[in-house]
């Protein structure tokens, strides 16, 4: 288990798993036989829904708050993505099958009040989407494996949704790191935005594509109410963005043939769909009043980046990034959001004289695309703005949460090099797999940070893609990004030696272009876009964000050294599923 398998062993394993593809993963062939042309679907005919909201806490007789207990299932059901599209088969989260939605219900938690969730699997014997058994994959033989990760959550690793903690329907088959329900989310972290999604080994991309994702909020009225931001279900909305392809009969489409079928029969480097979906509706509209609104925007796509802008002279004012508020608001006309990033913005529709505004995207796919490539601008959704203005009791404060500690590189106890590699088939440019530090996920742990410390991570991206890097449990702040000089020379050495110092990292960085970190991304984050052919330097904090100087306050309130541990990975799901993920074990 600690060593990568030989080619011969891999071939034997593939042969043994082919039968399981038939039983579990080939899915259902579509009777329609045709990929839907998105031009056949009219835009802005479906109203944006707000997903069901579940309270993640209880209220005692005296009015005090107590731990909440939820049961949320994963169901094989259907969902209507567009007025003129037949109902689509999906996997969806919900308190019951009838209540299951895509995305799933929004869980509203309260800071410091635990939320206990019993996740139950009601999925069928086999997947309806194709998957690739030649990857390192959960393969129970029967049943669709799933496990839930609360992205951005600060929780014990037994409740973190470890990729090998998967389970099938009725817990009939479980993974080697399975933890019995319920999962406990302490919510002892700053107020902000999280999301939950499937994290099963090798199946994350198909399970999320099938619909297994949902929003999660941690609220702190004592800290947030004085900010007087737009609030309430009407004026404070989650927007969950993703892209999909459909067949003419409404079925989700995912290519069944890989780009290297002799290596991986089904896996492809990235999934892109031609239809943009927001809160489960293709190109929806939302009626808004002429006042401020708050939008918590999550990119839940497999691989698509969105570069968002608004028509009608409207701007975004950023108030939080990922799970943490900014120190002060930042205004932008356009911004880039990677898969799994959450951007929290306020939009003042009173600033427009128009009666409508279009939220648009113009990011290349894959991102950043070829030099000089100009991507097509596509619509995401439409806002219909009321004619008359109205009193707006909300405001935008000059400061938000400036009391969080500032990133200080002098805190770092050590520096690590994390190198991103993409491997291709001999004689072609077609990718076969991606590694971090030239290691597979199943190789022994090499990142063992000490609790209560901070570290510098120099993330070296030797690929042509921008990779959204996500760390479980912890937060980090990006200090700088700098391009590598003579990158081909450096890459050739790294492929042979896998040692940044021996290959002269400092020499290849000297004189390299410095890239400005956007102002709205200079706070504490759990995802960052790692630029290709560059080094991203970040300060990673292995202690609670609110930790003060006493050592007792530099520890998490649970034992982070026990359990299966945590991971870090690229959040392009197709990359994560093909080994761009590594384990991380925190020590004391």
Secondary structure as the mmCIF struct_conf table of DSSP 4:
data_model
#
loop_
_struct_conf.conf_type_id
_struct_conf.id
_struct_conf.beg_label_comp_id
_struct_conf.beg_label_asym_id
_struct_conf.beg_label_seq_id
_struct_conf.end_label_comp_id
_struct_conf.end_label_asym_id
_struct_conf.end_label_seq_id
BEND BEND1 UNK A 3 UNK A 3
HELX_LH_PP_P HELX_LH_PP_P1 UNK A 4 UNK A 6
HELX_RH_AL_P HELX_RH_AL_P1 UNK A 7 UNK A 20
HELX_RH_PI_P HELX_RH_PI_P1 UNK A 21 UNK A 25
BEND BEND2 UNK A 26 UNK A 26
BEND BEND3 UNK A 31 UNK A 32
BEND BEND4 UNK A 34 UNK A 34
STRN STRN1 UNK A 35 UNK A 35
HELX_RH_3T_P HELX_RH_3T_P1 UNK A 38 UNK A 40
BEND BEND5 UNK A 41 UNK A 41
HELX_LH_PP_P HELX_LH_PP_P2 UNK A 42 UNK A 42
BEND BEND6 UNK A 43 UNK A 44
BEND BEND7 UNK A 46 UNK A 46
STRN STRN2 UNK A 47 UNK A 47
HELX_LH_PP_P HELX_LH_PP_P3 UNK A 48 UNK A 49
STRN STRN3 UNK A 53 UNK A 55
STRN STRN4 UNK A 57 UNK A 59
TURN_TY1_P TURN_TY1_P1 UNK A 61 UNK A 62
BEND BEND8 UNK A 63 UNK A 63
STRN STRN5 UNK A 65 UNK A 79
BEND BEND9 UNK A 82 UNK A 82
TURN_TY1_P TURN_TY1_P2 UNK A 83 UNK A 84
BEND BEND10 UNK A 85 UNK A 85
STRN STRN6 UNK A 88 UNK A 94
BEND BEND11 UNK A 95 UNK A 96
TURN_TY1_P TURN_TY1_P3 UNK A 97 UNK A 99
STRN STRN7 UNK A 101 UNK A 101
BEND BEND12 UNK A 102 UNK A 103
STRN STRN8 UNK A 104 UNK A 110
TURN_TY1_P TURN_TY1_P4 UNK A 111 UNK A 112
BEND BEND13 UNK A 113 UNK A 113
STRN STRN9 UNK A 115 UNK A 122
BEND BEND14 UNK A 125 UNK A 126
BEND BEND15 UNK A 128 UNK A 129
TURN_TY1_P TURN_TY1_P5 UNK A 133 UNK A 134
BEND BEND16 UNK A 135 UNK A 136
BEND BEND17 UNK A 141 UNK A 143
STRN STRN10 UNK A 146 UNK A 146
STRN STRN11 UNK A 148 UNK A 151
TURN_TY1_P TURN_TY1_P6 UNK A 152 UNK A 152
HELX_RH_3T_P HELX_RH_3T_P2 UNK A 157 UNK A 159
TURN_TY1_P TURN_TY1_P7 UNK A 160 UNK A 161
TURN_TY1_P TURN_TY1_P8 UNK A 163 UNK A 164
STRN STRN12 UNK A 167 UNK A 167
HELX_RH_3T_P HELX_RH_3T_P3 UNK A 169 UNK A 171
BEND BEND18 UNK A 172 UNK A 173
STRN STRN13 UNK A 174 UNK A 174
TURN_TY1_P TURN_TY1_P9 UNK A 176 UNK A 177
HELX_LH_PP_P HELX_LH_PP_P4 UNK A 180 UNK A 180
BEND BEND19 UNK A 181 UNK A 181
HELX_LH_PP_P HELX_LH_PP_P5 UNK A 182 UNK A 182
STRN STRN14 UNK A 183 UNK A 185
BEND BEND20 UNK A 189 UNK A 189
BEND BEND21 UNK A 191 UNK A 191
STRN STRN15 UNK A 192 UNK A 198
TURN_TY1_P TURN_TY1_P10 UNK A 201 UNK A 203
HELX_RH_AL_P HELX_RH_AL_P2 UNK A 204 UNK A 210
TURN_TY1_P TURN_TY1_P11 UNK A 211 UNK A 211
STRN STRN16 UNK A 213 UNK A 219
HELX_RH_AL_P HELX_RH_AL_P3 UNK A 221 UNK A 224
HELX_RH_3T_P HELX_RH_3T_P4 UNK A 225 UNK A 227
HELX_RH_AL_P HELX_RH_AL_P4 UNK A 232 UNK A 235
STRN STRN17 UNK A 236 UNK A 244
STRN STRN18 UNK A 246 UNK A 247
TURN_TY1_P TURN_TY1_P12 UNK A 248 UNK A 249
BEND BEND22 UNK A 250 UNK A 250
STRN STRN19 UNK A 252 UNK A 252
BEND BEND23 UNK A 256 UNK A 257
TURN_TY1_P TURN_TY1_P13 UNK A 259 UNK A 263
BEND BEND24 UNK A 265 UNK A 266
BEND BEND25 UNK A 269 UNK A 269
BEND BEND26 UNK A 274 UNK A 274
STRN STRN20 UNK A 275 UNK A 278
TURN_TY1_P TURN_TY1_P14 UNK A 279 UNK A 280
STRN STRN21 UNK A 281 UNK A 282
TURN_TY1_P TURN_TY1_P15 UNK A 283 UNK A 283
STRN STRN22 UNK A 285 UNK A 290
BEND BEND27 UNK A 291 UNK A 291
STRN STRN23 UNK A 292 UNK A 299
BEND BEND28 UNK A 302 UNK A 303
STRN STRN24 UNK A 306 UNK A 310
BEND BEND29 UNK A 311 UNK A 311
TURN_TY1_P TURN_TY1_P16 UNK A 312 UNK A 313
STRN STRN25 UNK A 316 UNK A 321
TURN_TY1_P TURN_TY1_P17 UNK A 322 UNK A 323
STRN STRN26 UNK A 324 UNK A 332
BEND BEND30 UNK A 333 UNK A 333
STRN STRN27 UNK A 334 UNK A 337
TURN_TY1_P TURN_TY1_P18 UNK A 339 UNK A 340
STRN STRN28 UNK A 342 UNK A 348
HELX_RH_3T_P HELX_RH_3T_P5 UNK A 349 UNK A 351
BEND BEND31 UNK A 354 UNK A 355
STRN STRN29 UNK A 356 UNK A 361
BEND BEND32 UNK A 365 UNK A 368
BEND BEND33 UNK A 370 UNK A 370
TURN_TY1_P TURN_TY1_P19 UNK A 371 UNK A 372
HELX_LH_PP_P HELX_LH_PP_P6 UNK A 375 UNK A 377
STRN STRN30 UNK A 378 UNK A 389
BEND BEND34 UNK A 398 UNK A 398
BEND BEND35 UNK A 400 UNK A 400
TURN_TY1_P TURN_TY1_P20 UNK A 402 UNK A 403
BEND BEND36 UNK A 404 UNK A 404
HELX_LH_PP_P HELX_LH_PP_P7 UNK A 405 UNK A 407
HELX_RH_3T_P HELX_RH_3T_P6 UNK A 409 UNK A 411
STRN STRN31 UNK A 412 UNK A 424
TURN_TY1_P TURN_TY1_P21 UNK A 426 UNK A 427
BEND BEND37 UNK A 428 UNK A 428
STRN STRN32 UNK A 431 UNK A 436
TURN_TY1_P TURN_TY1_P22 UNK A 437 UNK A 438
STRN STRN33 UNK A 439 UNK A 439
TURN_TY1_P TURN_TY1_P23 UNK A 441 UNK A 442
BEND BEND38 UNK A 443 UNK A 443
HELX_LH_PP_P HELX_LH_PP_P8 UNK A 444 UNK A 445
STRN STRN34 UNK A 447 UNK A 447
HELX_LH_PP_P HELX_LH_PP_P9 UNK A 449 UNK A 449
STRN STRN35 UNK A 450 UNK A 450
TURN_TY1_P TURN_TY1_P24 UNK A 451 UNK A 452
STRN STRN36 UNK A 454 UNK A 461
BEND BEND39 UNK A 463 UNK A 465
STRN STRN37 UNK A 467 UNK A 471
BEND BEND40 UNK A 472 UNK A 473
STRN STRN38 UNK A 475 UNK A 483
HELX_LH_PP_P HELX_LH_PP_P10 UNK A 484 UNK A 484
BEND BEND41 UNK A 485 UNK A 486
HELX_RH_AL_P HELX_RH_AL_P5 UNK A 487 UNK A 497
TURN_TY1_P TURN_TY1_P25 UNK A 500 UNK A 504
HELX_RH_AL_P HELX_RH_AL_P6 UNK A 505 UNK A 509
TURN_TY1_P TURN_TY1_P26 UNK A 510 UNK A 511
HELX_LH_PP_P HELX_LH_PP_P11 UNK A 512 UNK A 513
STRN STRN39 UNK A 514 UNK A 515
HELX_LH_PP_P HELX_LH_PP_P12 UNK A 516 UNK A 518
HELX_RH_3T_P HELX_RH_3T_P7 UNK A 519 UNK A 521
BEND BEND42 UNK A 522 UNK A 523
STRN STRN40 UNK A 525 UNK A 525
BEND BEND43 UNK A 526 UNK A 526
STRN STRN41 UNK A 527 UNK A 530
TURN_TY1_P TURN_TY1_P27 UNK A 532 UNK A 533
STRN STRN42 UNK A 534 UNK A 541
BEND BEND44 UNK A 543 UNK A 543
TURN_TY1_P TURN_TY1_P28 UNK A 545 UNK A 546
BEND BEND45 UNK A 549 UNK A 550
HELX_RH_3T_P HELX_RH_3T_P8 UNK A 551 UNK A 554
BEND BEND46 UNK A 555 UNK A 555
BEND BEND47 UNK A 557 UNK A 558
TURN_TY1_P TURN_TY1_P29 UNK A 560 UNK A 561
BEND BEND48 UNK A 562 UNK A 564
STRN STRN43 UNK A 566 UNK A 570
BEND BEND49 UNK A 571 UNK A 572
HELX_RH_AL_P HELX_RH_AL_P7 UNK A 573 UNK A 576
TURN_TY1_P TURN_TY1_P30 UNK A 577 UNK A 579
STRN STRN44 UNK A 581 UNK A 584
STRN STRN45 UNK A 587 UNK A 587
#
